[in-house]
Amino acid sequence: MRTRSLAALLPHISRPVFRKQSPAAIQVMTDWPDIVGPHLASMTVPRRLSAGTLTVGCRGPVAMELQHLAPTVIARINTTCGQGVVRRLKMVQDLTAPPRPSTPPPGRQAAPAPVQIDDMPDGPLKDALARLGGWLTAPRGPGRR
């Protein structure tokens, strides 16, 4: 068996995916929460990018909000994915768009006790490092590495 570089294999692997969706469309789909923010991302889903029109599935009355924010959202998409990728947003009512959480997100974990730093002068840097050390040495709960 002959070894091949990853660069030689990548076009064969990615070609079927890019036939279905362009790299820009995939980037919009994956970066959607970063582009529109957590509030809109919780109630909208990008569905399709075709000929400069991005179809966005919306839950509830968020389509009206998105319509008002369209110039800003389009500018953010084009900044992220390249100029001219999206020229227009098309909103569709979509009951499968993720619903906004009905309960508030769980509260923040209580801050652990700061670590003791003896060989440093008192001041804001020492306080910040002591708090950081507390987080780094705190027992790790489930889901934390």
N, C-alpha and C positions, 0 to 999 in steps of 0.2 A: 504494500500500500504506500502510495506516495503522499507526502505531507504537502498541504497547500496553505497559503496564507489566508487569513480571514478576509482580507480585502478582495481576494479572488472569488471567494464563496458568497460574499454579501449580495452581489447583484442577482444571483440565482435564487437566493432566499427572499429578497425584498421585492422582486419583480411581480409576483402574484398579488402581493398586498397593495402595491402602488398602482396596479391595474384597476383595482376596485376604488381606491381613494388616493388622491394626490398627497404628497408629503405635507403640503400646507394644511390640507384638511385634517390629516392625522394630528398635526401639531395643534390646531385649533381645538380638536376634541380632547387631547391630553392636557393642554394648558388652560382649558376653559375656566376653572376656578381662579387661577391666577390672573386671567384676562379680565373677567367681569366682577371678581370679588366673591366672597363666601355667601353674601345675601342673595345675589342673583343666581349664583351657581346652585344654590339649594332648591331653586324653583324652576330652573331652565336646563335644557339639554341641547347642545348643538347636534342637529340630525344629519345635515347634508350640506356640502359646499359644491356648488355647480355654477359655472359661468359668472363668478363674482357675486353670487347670491348665496348667503348663508341662511339656511332654514333652521329655526330655533324652536324646539318644542317648549311650550310654556304651560305652567299649571296656574289656574286661577287668573286673577286680574293682573298678573305681573307683565303680561304682554303690553299693556298700556304704559307701564313704567319703562319697559325695555324700548318701546317706540320713542319715548322722549329722550332716552339715553343713547339712541342708535348712533348719532355722530361720534360720541365719545367711545362707544364700544367698537365701532368700525376702526377708528383711529388706533385704539389699543391693539386690535387684532393685526392691523397692518404694520404697526411698530414691531410686534412680536414675530410675525410670519413673513413679512416682506410687503413692500408698497404695492397696492392695487390688488391684493389677494381677495379682499372683500370690498364690494362697492355698495351692497345693499343687504339689509336684514329682512327676512320674511318670517313673521311669527305665526305659529300654528298652535291651536289648542291641543294639548297633549296630556292626557290623564296619566300617562306612564312616566311623566317627568317626576323627578324625585320630590316628594312633598317636603315642605318646610317642617322642621322638627316642632312638635307641639309642646314639648317640654324643653326647658332651658338646658343648655349643655351642663354636664356635671361641673361642680365648682372646682376651683384650682386646689391642688394638693397643698396642704399647709407647709410653709417654708421650714426646712430643717434648721436646727441650731447651727450657728456659724462655728467654724473651727477656730481654734486659738492660734494666733500667730504672734510669737514672742519677739522675734528678732527683726521687727519692722516698726518704724515710728508711727504713732497714731495719725489717722487722717482718713480721707474718703477712699483712697486706694486700698489701704489696709482693710477697711470695712467691706469694700466690694470683694476683695480676694477672700476674706473670711466667709462671706455669704456664699460665694462660688464654691469654696472648699466644702461647705456644709452640704451643698447639693451633690457634689462629686462623691462624698463619703457616705451619703444617706443610704439606708437599706433600699434595695431595689424591689419594687412591687411587681405584680404580674404585668407583662407587656413591656417592661423597661429592660434595656440591655445594660 
